[in-house]
Amino acid sequence: MFHPLQVREIERLTDDAVAVTFAVPHELRETFRHTPGQHIALRRTVDGQEIRRTYSICTPATDEPLLRVGIRLVEDGAFSTYALKELAVGDTVEVMAPAGRFTLAPRPGHFVGIVGGSGITPVLSIAATLLAQQPDARFCLIRSDRTAASTMFLEEVADLKDRYPDRFQLIHTLSREEQQAGLPSGRLDEPRLRSLLPALLKIDSVDGWYLCGPYGLVQGAER
Ligand SMILES: Cc1cc2nc3c(=O)[nH]c(=O)nc-3n(C[C@H](O)[C@H](O)[C@H](O)COP(=O)(O)OP(=O)(O)OC[C@H]3O[C@@H](n4cnc5c(N)ncnc54)[C@H](O)[C@@H]3O)c2cc1C
């Protein structure tokens, strides 16, 4: 079932991505409470035709649900073009309750996220909730983006590093930029992960892996 929700805030994350926050009325608080990693479906009807797309919730799970998604522009994409070029604060969008099983309910342990591009969105919610709610948990985030300027949620991830220096580890690779201080360049492909992972972690002692991003990256990481 879809619920009409008002857009409360639109924040530009990069040249081609925005974060959209919806106002959740008090009576829908329980409906929109999410487990970190879940997504929502958004629906728009144009000329009688329904466009329905899925976006991951990027905010941590808290008692007072903060419903925010990060949307990256896809060239000629019907919904993302509307979200970036037309959608405005105060507009109403039809939103379905959070769903999905790509989740982590906070528990002690060592968890790893390997993400590419907008794949950061659910993993940001997972890592932020875990670190805030579970003092005996650690999270290692290995992320890949084309350039620093195109990286979604750069600040939010940097905040995690400042807030949890002992429990949050970040490796950020940029595939289209020359190597910068502390940032290895090049694609995060299978050979790269094979050399990187054993140097970073005890692979056998990882309690959960969260892979999200382009097909090739997820396949390589799985192997
Ligand atoms: C579980 C899940 C979570 C997701 N989370 C996020 C997220 O957090 N952030 C995010 O940005 N995205 C996310 N996505 C992707 C998102 O759902 C959309 O797929 C994405 O925004 C593109 O939608 P669109 O309507 O803009 O593009 P579409 O209109 O679906 O078009 C996509 C591409 O296909 C091409 N195309 C469309 N129609 C045709 C056609 N008839 N012939 C040939 N080519 C065509 C378009 O040119 C475009 O390049 C998620 C997807 C899933 C499944």
The ligand as a Gaussian input file, in Angstrom:
#p B3LYP/6-31G(d) Opt

LIG

0 1
 C       16.717000      -2.835000      -4.009000
 C       17.085000      -1.637000      -4.852000
 C       17.591000      -0.508000      -4.200000
 C       17.962000       0.617000      -4.953000
 N       18.459000       1.693000      -4.306000
 C       18.832000       2.782000      -4.997000
 C       19.366000       3.924000      -4.320000
 O       19.492000       3.952000      -3.098000
 N       19.729000       5.005000      -5.084000
 C       19.610000       4.996000      -6.455000
 O       19.957000       6.017000      -7.088000
 N       19.094000       3.929000      -7.121000
 C       18.699000       2.833000      -6.423000
 N       18.156000       1.760000      -7.089000
 C       17.911000       1.865000      -8.548000
 C       16.555000       2.572000      -8.787000
 O       15.513000       1.746000      -8.332000
 C       16.259000       2.885000     -10.266000
 O       16.431000       1.710000     -11.002000
 C       17.132000       3.975000     -10.841000
 O       16.947000       5.206000     -10.137000
 C       16.787000       4.226000     -12.326000
 O       15.421000       4.536000     -12.439000
 P       14.905000       5.562000     -13.542000
 O       13.412000       5.536000     -13.522000
 O       15.563000       6.890000     -13.373000
 O       15.474000       4.940000     -14.867000
 P       14.684000       4.026000     -15.924000
 O       13.620000       4.818000     -16.588000
 O       14.284000       2.774000     -15.264000
 O       15.835000       3.806000     -16.973000
 C       17.063000       3.139000     -16.616000
 C       17.931000       3.057000     -17.853000
 O       17.311000       2.236000     -18.812000
 C       17.163000       2.951000     -20.019000
 N       15.854000       2.630000     -20.601000
 C       14.656000       2.885000     -20.062000
 N       13.682000       2.451000     -20.877000
 C       14.301000       1.904000     -21.926000
 C       13.853000       1.270000     -23.119000
 N       12.543000       1.112000     -23.380000
 N       14.780000       0.822000     -23.981000
 C       16.093000       0.964000     -23.733000
 N       16.567000       1.541000     -22.634000
 C       15.695000       2.020000     -21.764000
 C       17.244000       4.421000     -19.659000
 O       17.744000       5.189000     -20.730000
 C       18.195000       4.409000     -18.518000
 O       19.521000       4.475000     -18.953000
 C       17.799000       0.613000      -6.360000
 C       17.280000      -0.522000      -6.989000
 C       16.929000      -1.616000      -6.257000
 C       16.379000      -2.819000      -6.980000

